[in-house]
Amino acid sequence: MKITVWFMLLFILIGCASTNELTEFTFYDSHGNEYNSLTAPSNLKKEFNIDVKPRMVVIATSSKSNTKYKEQIDIISKVNAEEMQYLYVVASSKEEDHSGYYVEKMNSERILVGDDFKVIVYDEIGQIVIKSTNVIGVVELKNHLTR
């Protein structure tokens, strides 16, 4: 009985630790300005004097021809970034796209950690809200951006 309770507590602690995981990386905008994943959302809040807690969505892929990547980008285009107060960053381990916010290839590989596709939503202090290797739909994405 004590062992069972101990294992249950251990799994709860492991689950809590993973939801509070901090991930730090550098990303850039189309002008080459450098940002830090832990400070960018809070800086956005200060810079634009917004009342909400801005979020950041990272879409990581091994290839821009990846079906999940294309589907997630389509979903992102349906969720108004200005209205929902988030920025999205593309992390591609094969092709860098300098037209928006992007992560360099080497750091993109580190975000993917062996996966072909990953979506990560960060809160305003750089903590992970959700991390998924599956596409996050419009309704679910909006829920994660507003909680």
Beta strands, then each sheet from edge to edge (+ up, - down):
strand 1: 26-28
strand 2: 34-36
strand 3: 55-61
strand 4: 86-92
strand 5: 101-103
strand 6: 117-122
strand 7: 128-132
sheet 1: 1+ 2-
sheet 2: 5+ 4+ 3+ 6- 7+
end
